[in-house]
Structures are given as C-alpha cells and as structure tokens.
Amino acid sequence: MAYENVVFYPVQSSNIAQIGYDELESVLYVTFHNGSTYWYSDVPMNIYEGFISAPSAGQYFWQNIRSIYPYERMI
C-alpha cells in the first residue's frame, strides 16, 4: 500500500500521532506515537472527517474505526 501522496495531519492524542486519508482508495492511515503506521480499508470520508475533528481522537478511533474496518500494519 503506497501512501507517498497522502497528507498526514497531527492529532491531539496520547496514543495517535497523526492520520491521513486517501479519498480515491478510501484508505485511512494512522500513525501511533510508537512509530507504527496502520492502514484501514473501506473507510468512508465521513468517518475520516469525524476522526480529524473529534475532541478525543483516541476515543473516536476505538469506537468508530479500530474493530470495524479491516487493517494491516505497514511499518
């Protein structure tokens, strides 16, 4: 999964460092403070928008993304 052209945005979270989204592929990228990056497939744009604007990125991630969308660790 290539993500060279994805723009990442930092988020305020004790666990999550930054997130990015590939709108054409509906892929969400999440980089954690430990340095690992995961991609989540088939994530709708409205879920990404909710994530980027959530008051608690970590809480939103656990409730709306983590156990719902297929994912794979990239690095």
C-alpha positions as CSV (number, residue, x, y, z in Angstrom):
1,M,0.0,0.0,0.0
2,A,1.7,3.2,-1.2
3,Y,1.0,6.4,0.7
4,E,3.6,8.9,-0.6
5,N,0.9,11.4,-1.7
6,V,-1.2,11.2,1.4
7,V,-1.1,14.3,3.6
8,F,-0.9,13.5,7.3
9,Y,-2.3,15.7,10.0
10,P,-1.2,15.6,13.6
11,V,-3.9,14.9,16.2
12,Q,-4.0,15.5,20.0
13,S,-3.9,12.1,21.5
14,S,-1.8,10.1,24.0
15,N,-1.7,7.2,21.5
16,I,-2.1,8.5,18.0
17,A,0.4,10.9,16.4
18,Q,-1.1,11.6,13.0
19,I,-3.7,10.5,10.5
20,G,-4.0,10.7,6.7
21,Y,-6.7,9.7,4.2
22,D,-6.6,8.6,0.6
23,E,-10.0,9.6,-0.7
24,L,-9.7,7.8,-4.0
25,E,-9.0,4.5,-2.3
26,S,-11.0,5.1,0.9
27,V,-8.0,4.2,3.0
28,L,-7.3,5.7,6.4
29,Y,-3.7,5.8,7.7
30,V,-3.0,6.1,11.4
31,T,0.5,6.6,12.8
32,F,0.9,5.9,16.5
33,H,3.4,7.6,18.9
34,N,5.4,4.3,19.0
35,G,6.2,4.8,15.3
36,S,4.0,2.1,13.8
37,T,1.6,3.0,10.9
38,Y,-1.5,1.1,10.0
39,W,-3.9,1.4,7.1
40,Y,-7.6,0.8,7.4
41,S,-9.5,-0.1,4.2
42,D,-13.0,0.9,3.1
43,V,-13.2,3.8,5.5
44,P,-15.8,6.4,4.3
45,M,-14.9,10.0,4.1
46,N,-17.4,11.0,6.8
47,I,-15.6,8.7,9.3
48,Y,-12.3,10.3,8.4
49,E,-13.8,13.8,8.9
50,G,-15.3,12.7,12.2
51,F,-11.9,11.4,13.3
52,I,-9.9,14.5,12.3
53,S,-12.4,16.8,14.1
54,A,-13.1,14.6,17.2
55,P,-12.5,16.2,20.6
56,S,-10.8,12.9,21.5
57,A,-9.0,11.2,18.6
58,G,-8.3,8.1,20.7
59,Q,-11.8,7.6,21.8
60,Y,-13.2,8.2,18.3
61,F,-10.7,5.7,16.9
62,W,-11.6,2.9,19.4
63,Q,-15.4,3.5,19.0
64,N,-15.6,4.0,15.2
65,I,-12.6,2.6,13.4
66,R,-10.4,0.0,15.2
67,S,-12.7,-3.0,15.4
68,I,-14.9,-2.1,12.4
69,Y,-12.6,-1.7,9.4
70,P,-10.0,-4.2,8.0
71,Y,-6.5,-3.1,8.8
72,E,-2.9,-4.0,8.3
73,R,0.3,-2.8,9.8
74,M,2.6,-1.1,7.4
75,I,5.7,-0.2,9.4
